[in-house]
């Protein structure tokens, strides 16, 4: 999908995603907590969506969230208010971040690379805006390592993508490797469908 098509899709699904935010937290909350709970300083949440990650960040964080969808950002604004967090939300393309190099102490993102038209470009942008000595933390989903589930994902992937703009059977490790990023730690869970990354900024391909 193009960026405009993704924006149209999320304009339609933003309310639904917001209503089922509790389910996202139930399924992936422990992974988000483990990845995002100890980051601090000035933090960029890339493709922040409805703000599902916000509640897992330390209270001392200086939060900036970006997303391509104004409807998703409106729900994220509601989430900031619910949590009493003083954050900044901006409409922006993750593949072309409007920030200077080395702007953030930490960059986080969850379940996002599946939707970017060019996920490698988005990852390299995360790397560019993260300070040396900082950290990039990802919680991503992809193809299960359980055969029957993986087969179902492969069978449904085209239909799922046309409906939601989500590449259901992607391989997150392959995308991170193609971006040339330095992975400090990675884990897999939820029958192989969730992969987490702790990435050391710097050294990515230009």
VEXZA-597184 format. One record per residue (C-alpha): residue number from 1; x, y, z. Coordinates in steps of 0.2 Angstrom, whole numbers, plus 2048, in hexadecimal, padded with zeros to 3 digits. Layout:
<rs>
NUM,X,Y,Z
...
</rs>
This chain:
<rs>
1,800,800,800
2,805,812,7FD
3,806,81E,80C
4,7F5,826,806
5,7ED,815,806
6,7F4,811,817
7,7ED,822,81E
8,7DC,81D,816
9,7DC,80C,81E
10,7E0,813,830
11,7D3,820,82E
12,7C7,812,82D
13,7CE,807,83A
14,7D4,814,847
15,7C4,812,852
16,7C4,7FF,851
17,7D7,7FF,856
18,7D4,80B,864
19,7C5,800,86B
20,7CF,7F0,86B
21,7DF,7F8,872
22,7DC,7EE,882
23,7DE,7DE,877
24,7EF,7E4,870
25,7F5,7E7,882
26,7EF,7D6,887
27,7F8,7CD,879
28,808,7D8,878
29,808,7E1,888
30,816,7D7,890
31,821,7D9,881
32,81E,7EC,880
33,822,7ED,893
34,832,7E4,892
35,838,7EE,883
36,832,7FF,887
37,831,7FF,89A
38,843,805,89D
39,846,811,88F
40,848,823,895
41,84C,835,88F
42,845,83C,87F
43,83B,82D,877
44,834,82C,865
45,826,820,862
46,825,81C,850
47,814,818,849
48,80D,81A,85A
49,7FB,817,854
50,7EE,819,862
51,7FC,81A,86F
52,7FC,808,875
53,80F,80A,87A
54,80D,819,884
55,808,811,894
56,817,806,894
57,824,814,894
58,82C,81C,8A4
59,823,82B,8AB
60,833,835,8A9
61,833,833,896
62,832,841,88A
63,826,83A,87D
64,824,83E,86B
65,819,833,861
66,817,833,84E
67,80A,82B,842
68,805,82D,830
69,7F2,82C,835
70,7EA,83C,83D
71,7DC,830,843
72,7E8,825,84C
73,7F0,834,854
74,7E0,83B,85A
75,7DD,82B,864
76,7EF,82C,86A
77,7EB,83D,870
78,7DD,836,87A
79,7E9,829,881
80,7F5,836,887
81,7E7,83F,890
82,7E2,82E,898
83,7F3,82B,89F
84,7F7,83D,8A3
85,806,83D,898
86,80D,84D,891
87,813,848,880
88,814,84F,86E
89,80B,846,85F
90,80F,84A,84D
91,809,844,83C
92,818,83D,833
93,81F,830,827
94,829,824,830
95,834,821,821
96,839,834,820
97,839,83A,832
98,83A,84D,834
99,847,84D,842
100,859,850,842
101,866,843,844
102,869,83D,856
103,859,845,85D
104,853,837,869
105,859,82D,877
106,84E,81F,872
107,843,81A,864
108,835,80D,866
109,829,805,85A
110,81C,7F7,85B
111,814,7ED,84E
112,818,7FA,841
113,824,7F3,834
114,817,7E8,82C
115,80E,7F8,826
116,81C,803,820
117,81D,803,80D
118,830,803,80F
119,834,7FC,821
120,846,7FC,81E
121,846,80F,81B
122,83C,811,82A
123,848,807,835
124,857,811,82E
125,84E,821,832
126,84B,81B,844
127,85E,817,845
128,862,828,83E
129,858,832,84B
130,85E,828,85A
131,86D,82E,863
132,87D,824,864
133,87C,81B,875
134,869,81B,874
135,85E,80C,870
136,851,807,863
137,844,7FB,86A
138,838,7F1,85E
139,82A,7E5,861
140,825,7DE,851
141,81A,7D0,84A
142,81C,7C4,83C
143,81B,7B2,836
144,818,7A5,844
145,825,797,846
146,817,78B,848
147,813,783,837
148,800,783,837
149,7FF,795,83D
150,80C,79B,830
151,803,792,822
152,7F3,79B,827
153,7FC,7AC,828
154,803,7A8,816
155,7F2,7A4,810
156,7EA,7B3,817
157,7F8,7C0,814
158,7F2,7C8,804
159,7E0,7CA,80A
160,7E6,7D1,81B
161,7F2,7DD,813
162,7E4,7E3,807
163,7D9,7E6,816
164,7E4,7EE,823
165,7F5,7F2,81A
166,7FE,7E5,826
167,80A,7D8,81F
168,805,7CA,82B
169,813,7BE,826
170,822,7C9,826
171,833,7C4,82D
172,838,7D2,839
173,84A,7CC,83B
174,84C,7CC,828
175,847,7DE,827
176,852,7E4,836
177,860,7DB,82E
178,85D,7E3,81D
179,85D,7F4,825
180,86F,7F0,82B
181,86B,7F4,83E
182,875,7ED,84C
183,86A,7E2,857
184,86F,7E1,869
185,862,7D5,86F
186,853,7CC,867
187,845,7C0,86D
188,837,7B7,866
189,826,7B3,86E
190,814,7AF,86B
191,817,7A0,860
192,824,7A9,857
193,818,7B7,851
194,820,7C5,85C
195,832,7CA,85B
196,83A,7D7,865
197,84A,7E0,861
198,856,7EB,86B
199,861,7F4,85F
200,871,7FF,861
201,86F,80E,856
202,87D,813,84A
203,885,808,83C
204,876,806,832
205,877,807,81F
206,874,817,816
</rs>
